[in-house]
Amino acid sequence: MIAAAAPVAGAAGIGVAADAPGSGTPSAAAAVLAALMPEKLAADTSTLLLCPMPGLIAKVYVAEGDEVQEGQPLCTVEAMKMENILRAERKAVVSKVNAAAGDSLAVDDVIMEFE
C-alpha cells in the first residue's frame, strides 16, 4: 500500500513530499502540476519540404510556381558522401524555394514551401 503524500515546508514554500524514493509513483503535487501542463501540438509541416539531415543542397530541380506530381524529384541533398533525392509526396504547387544549390542546411531547415 502506498502512503499518501504529506505536506512539507521547503525553501520555495509549502510543497508536497514525494512518495518513497524509487517507488516510481509521482507525488500528489506532481500529479496536480502535470494536469495543468498544456499539450504540445505537433506543428503542421504538410506544406513544407524539410531537410531530413544536415547536408549540402547539390541541386534543386523545381522553381517557384512549378506544379509537381507525386514522386517527382524536388532536390538533392548531399550528406556523408551520399546523395539523397527528396521527392514530392503528393501533387502540389511550389510557392517558395528557400534554398539553392550549394547551401548548407541543418536538420528540419525549410527547403521549399507548397500551396
C-alpha positions in Angstrom: 0.0 0.0 0.0 1.3 3.4 -0.9 1.2 6.1 1.8 -0.4 9.4 1.0 2.0 12.3 0.4 2.4 14.6 3.4 2.7 18.4 3.2 6.2 19.7 4.0 7.9 23.1 4.2 10.7 23.7 1.7 12.9 26.5 0.6 10.3 27.6 -2.0 7.4 27.4 0.4 4.9 24.7 1.2 5.0 21.7 -1.0 4.1 18.0 -1.0 6.6 15.3 -0.2 7.1 12.7 -2.8 6.3 9.1 -2.2 9.0 6.7 -1.2 12.2 7.2 -3.3 12.4 4.8 -6.2 8.7 3.9 -6.0 8.1 5.4 -9.4 4.9 7.0 -8.2 4.7 10.7 -8.7 3.8 12.9 -5.7 0.4 14.4 -5.4 1.8 17.9 -6.2 3.5 16.5 -9.4 0.2 15.0 -10.5 -1.6 18.3 -9.9 1.0 20.2 -11.8 1.1 17.7 -14.7 -2.7 18.2 -15.1 -2.0 21.9 -15.7 0.6 21.5 -18.3 -0.6 22.4 -21.8 -0.5 19.7 -24.5 2.2 20.5 -27.1 0.7 20.0 -30.5 2.9 19.0 -33.4 3.5 21.7 -36.0 1.7 21.3 -39.3 4.6 20.7 -41.8 2.4 19.3 -44.6 3.1 22.2 -46.9 6.9 22.2 -46.3 9.9 20.2 -47.5 12.2 19.9 -44.6 15.9 18.9 -44.7 16.0 15.3 -43.2 19.6 15.6 -42.2 22.5 18.1 -42.1 23.9 18.4 -45.6 24.5 20.5 -48.6 21.9 21.1 -51.4 23.5 19.7 -54.5 20.7 20.5 -57.0 17.2 22.0 -57.0 15.0 20.6 -59.7 12.0 22.9 -59.4 11.3 26.6 -59.3 8.6 28.8 -57.7 5.2 28.3 -59.4 6.0 24.8 -60.7 3.3 22.2 -60.3 4.9 18.9 -59.1 3.5 15.4 -59.2 3.7 12.7 -56.6 7.2 11.1 -56.8 8.8 13.9 -58.8 12.3 14.8 -57.7 12.5 18.2 -55.9 16.1 18.5 -54.8 19.2 16.5 -53.9 20.9 16.7 -50.5 24.5 15.6 -50.1 25.2 14.2 -46.7 28.0 11.9 -45.5 29.3 11.5 -49.1 25.9 10.2 -50.3 23.3 11.9 -52.4 19.7 11.8 -51.2 16.9 12.7 -53.7 13.9 14.3 -52.0 10.7 13.6 -53.9 7.2 15.1 -53.7 4.8 13.2 -51.5 1.8 14.4 -53.4 0.6 16.8 -56.2 1.3 20.4 -55.2 2.4 23.8 -56.4 5.8 25.2 -55.3 5.1 28.6 -53.6 8.6 29.4 -52.4 12.1 27.9 -52.7 14.2 28.8 -49.6 17.5 27.0 -50.5 19.7 27.0 -53.6 22.4 24.7 -54.8 25.5 25.0 -52.5 23.5 26.0 -49.4 24.4 24.1 -46.2 21.4 23.1 -44.2 20.7 21.7 -40.7 18.1 19.1 -39.8 14.5 20.5 -40.3 15.6 23.6 -42.2 12.8 24.5 -44.7 14.0 23.8 -48.2 10.7 24.8 -50.0 7.1 25.6 -49.4 4.0 24.4 -51.2 0.5 25.9 -51.7 
